[in-house]
C-alpha cells in the first residue's frame, strides 16, 4: 500500500514537481491548437457582417471559409511529416509565425481579394502549427496514465474549440468583426514566447530520411484538389455535376499516384506500413464520419437558431456553451480515468451513441422551437458524447506508432478531422439547401421549408454516426484496460487526493 501511495503521490505531483515543465509545455501546445481550431468556426458568426462591410458577393463570401479549409486540409499531412524530419518544435514555431501574421492581415483586409488571400495564408500557418502537436504530446508523455491525461486536455481543445468559437465569435462580432482575427495576434505572440522558453529543441530525422519531393507534391495536390472539390463545385453544382466528377476523379488519380510512389520510394514521405494498425486506420475513418455528422449540429444547428428562431450572434454563441463546458469537464477531468479503466474502444462506443441520440433529437426540432425543450438536451448529449469519444479517438489514432512517425500520425489525425468537416459541410449544406428550395417551390412557407431542410441534414448526420459506430464495433481492436478491481478504485482515490493536495500546495 505504501508503494501505491508513493506511486500516486508522484503522479499527482506531476503538475507541480520536477516534471512541471512538460505540463506547461502541454498548455502552450493546447493554446496554439485552440487558436487554430477557434478560427475554423469563429468566422461563421461574422460572415454577414463581413459581407456588408467589404461588399462580398454571395459566392465570394464562401471563400472566406473555403480558402482556409483548402490550404489547411491540404497541407496537414505534409506538415506533419516535415515536422518529423526538420524538428516538430521548429515546425510549430514557424507555423505560429505564419498564422499570427496572416491573422493580422485578415483583420486589416480592405476588400475580397486581400481577405481571401490572408485566409489562405492562415490555413497554411494553421496546418504547420497543428500538424505536429499530437506527436509532440505523445513524445512528452510516454507513461500511459499521463498520456491519457494529456490527450484528454488536447482532445477537449481540438473538439470543443468549434463550440467555443461560436460562443466567442458572437461577442466579438457584436463589437467588430475584425476582432475575430485580431484577437489571434496577442495570443499567437504569447504562445510563441512560451514555446521558445518551454518547448525542448528536437533535431528531427533529417530531410535525407524522408525528403520525398514527388510524394509531397502528389499528396498535397490530391488533398487540396479534393477539399476544393468538396467545398466548391460539389456544394454549388451538386455531386453528379461533370465538373465535380472530373475534379473528384483527378484528386483520386493524384492520390493513387501518391500511394504508388510511397510503395516504391526509398525514403517515402509517408511509410504505408503505418496503416497496418487496425486501430490507427479505424480511428481515422471513424473520425471522418463522426466529424462529418457533427457538422450537422454545429453548422446546421447554428443556422436553425439564427434563421428560424431568430437568435442574435451573442444568443447563438451562448446556446452552444453547454457543449464546450461539458466537453471540458469530461476531457480534462474524467476521460483519462475512463480510458485507463475500460480502454479507449469501450469509452468511444457510448460516446458515439450519445452523439447519435442528440442528432436524432434535433430531427424533431419544430419551427417554433424552445431552447430548453428542443436544443438544450441535444447540447448536453453532444458535449457528453464528444467528451467521451474524441479523447478515445486520439489515443487510438496514435496507437502503435513509432516515435519517428508520431508527427505523421498526428498530421493524419488532424487531416481526417478537417476532411471530415469539409465533407460534412458540403454534403449537409447542399442537401439541406436543395430540400429547402424544393419545398419553397411547392409553396411551403420559408420557416417550415428551412426547418425541413435542417431536419434532413440532422438525419444524414445521424446516418454518418451510425456508420462510425459500426466501424468502431467491427474494425477496432480492444486494448487491455490499465486498471481493474477494488485495489485500483483505491488507487484512483489516492491519485485524486494527491492531485488535490498538489493543487493546494501550488496555491
Secondary structure, 3 states (H helix, E strand, C coil): CHHHHHHHHHHHHHHCCCCHHHHHHHHHHHHHHHHHHHHHHHHHHHHHHHHHHHCCCHHHHHHHHHHHHHHHHHHHHHHHHHHHHHCHHHHHHHHHHHHHHHHHHHHCCCCHHHHHHHHHHHHHHHHHHHCCHHHHHHHHCCCHHHHHHHHHHHHHHHHHHHHHHHHHHHHHHHHCCCHHHHHHHHHHHHHHHHHHHHCCCCCCCCHHHCCCHHHHHHHHHHHHHHHHHHHCHHHHHCCCCHHHHHHHHHHHHHHHHHHHHHHHCCCCCCCHHHHHCHHHHHHHHHHHHHHHHHHHHHHHHHHHHHHHCCCCHHHHHHHCHHHHHHHHHHHHHHHHHHHHHHCHHHHHHHHHHHHHHHHHHHCCCCCCCCHHHHHHHHHHHHHHHHHHHHHHHHHHHCCCCCHHHHHHHHHHHHHHHHHHHHHHHHHHHHHHHHHHHHHHHCCCCHHHHHHHHHHHHHHHHHHHHHHHHHHHHHCCCCCCCCCCHHHHHHHHHHHHHHHHHHHHHHC
